[in-house]
């Protein structure tokens, strides 16, 4: 949208300043959003997140095993912890940290 957003203290959208928007409709002057570009960006982030796993114990980032990419359980090569593939997905634990703390600071 390229227009400044105004949010409240919790980060919820309140309004935006459309006077500085880059693209506006020539007929109605409303802010134009490239929906296709937004969808491409969402798909790109989704594919990047699903290609790597993060060990929930030591925080090591790793690829899915080549010999069995559909495995339900994997083992971390660094700490030898076994965990479910879904547990290692980045979107479940914020990229390897919980509440601002690194995953390596937690005891198994």
C-alpha positions in Angstrom: 0.0 0.0 0.0 3.0 2.3 0.6 0.9 4.5 3.0 1.7 5.1 6.7 -0.4 2.9 9.0 -1.6 4.2 12.3 -1.9 1.5 15.0 -2.7 1.4 18.7 -0.4 0.4 21.5 -1.1 -3.3 20.9 -0.3 -3.1 17.2 -3.9 -3.2 15.9 -4.7 -1.3 12.8 -6.6 1.9 13.4 -6.3 3.9 10.1 -3.9 4.8 7.3 -2.9 8.1 5.6 -3.9 7.5 2.0 -2.6 11.0 0.9 0.9 9.6 0.6 0.0 6.3 -1.1 2.0 5.4 -4.2 -0.9 3.9 -6.2 -4.5 5.2 -6.3 -7.5 4.4 -8.5 -7.9 7.0 -11.2 -11.7 6.9 -10.9 -12.4 6.8 -7.1 -9.0 7.9 -5.7 -8.9 4.9 -3.3 -5.6 3.2 -2.4 -4.7 0.5 -4.9 -3.1 -2.7 -3.6 -1.4 -5.2 -5.9 -3.2 -8.4 -4.7 -1.1 -10.6 -6.9 2.1 -9.2 -5.5 0.9 -9.7 -2.0 -0.1 -13.3 -2.8 3.4 -14.0 -4.3 5.1 -12.6 -1.2 2.9 -14.8 1.1 3.7 -17.9 -1.0 7.4 -17.1 -1.0 7.5 -16.8 2.8 5.5 -20.0 3.1 7.9 -22.0 1.0 10.9 -20.6 2.8 9.5 -21.6 6.1 8.6 -25.1 5.1 12.0 -26.0 3.7 14.0 -25.7 6.9 13.5 -27.1 10.4 14.8 -25.7 13.7 15.8 -28.0 16.6 13.6 -27.0 19.5 16.4 -27.9 22.0 19.6 -26.4 20.6 18.2 -24.1 17.8 20.2 -25.7 15.0 18.6 -24.9 11.6 18.6 -27.8 9.2 17.1 -29.1 6.0 14.6 -31.9 5.8 16.3 -35.3 5.4 17.0 -36.1 1.8 16.5 -39.9 2.2 13.0 -39.4 3.7 11.6 -35.9 3.1 8.2 -37.1 4.4 9.5 -38.3 7.7 7.3 -37.6 10.7 10.2 -37.6 13.2 13.8 -36.3 12.7 17.0 -36.3 14.8 19.1 -33.2 15.3 22.7 -33.9 14.2 24.1 -31.6 16.9 22.3 -32.6 20.1 20.7 -35.9 18.9 17.2 -34.9 20.1 14.4 -36.6 18.2 11.4 -34.3 17.4 8.5 -34.1 15.1 8.8 -32.3 11.8 5.9 -30.1 12.6 7.6 -29.1 15.9 10.6 -28.0 14.0 8.8 -25.7 11.6 9.9 -22.1 12.1 6.4 -20.6 12.3 5.6 -22.6 15.4 8.3 -21.2 17.6 9.2 -17.9 16.0 12.4 -18.9 14.3 14.1 -20.6 17.1 13.3 -18.4 20.0 10.5 -18.3 22.6 9.6 -15.0 24.3 12.8 -13.4 23.2 15.0 -16.2 24.6 17.1 -18.4 22.4 16.0 -22.0 22.3 19.6 -23.1 23.3 19.0 -21.6 26.8 16.4 -24.3 27.7 17.3 -27.6 29.3 16.0 -30.8 27.7 
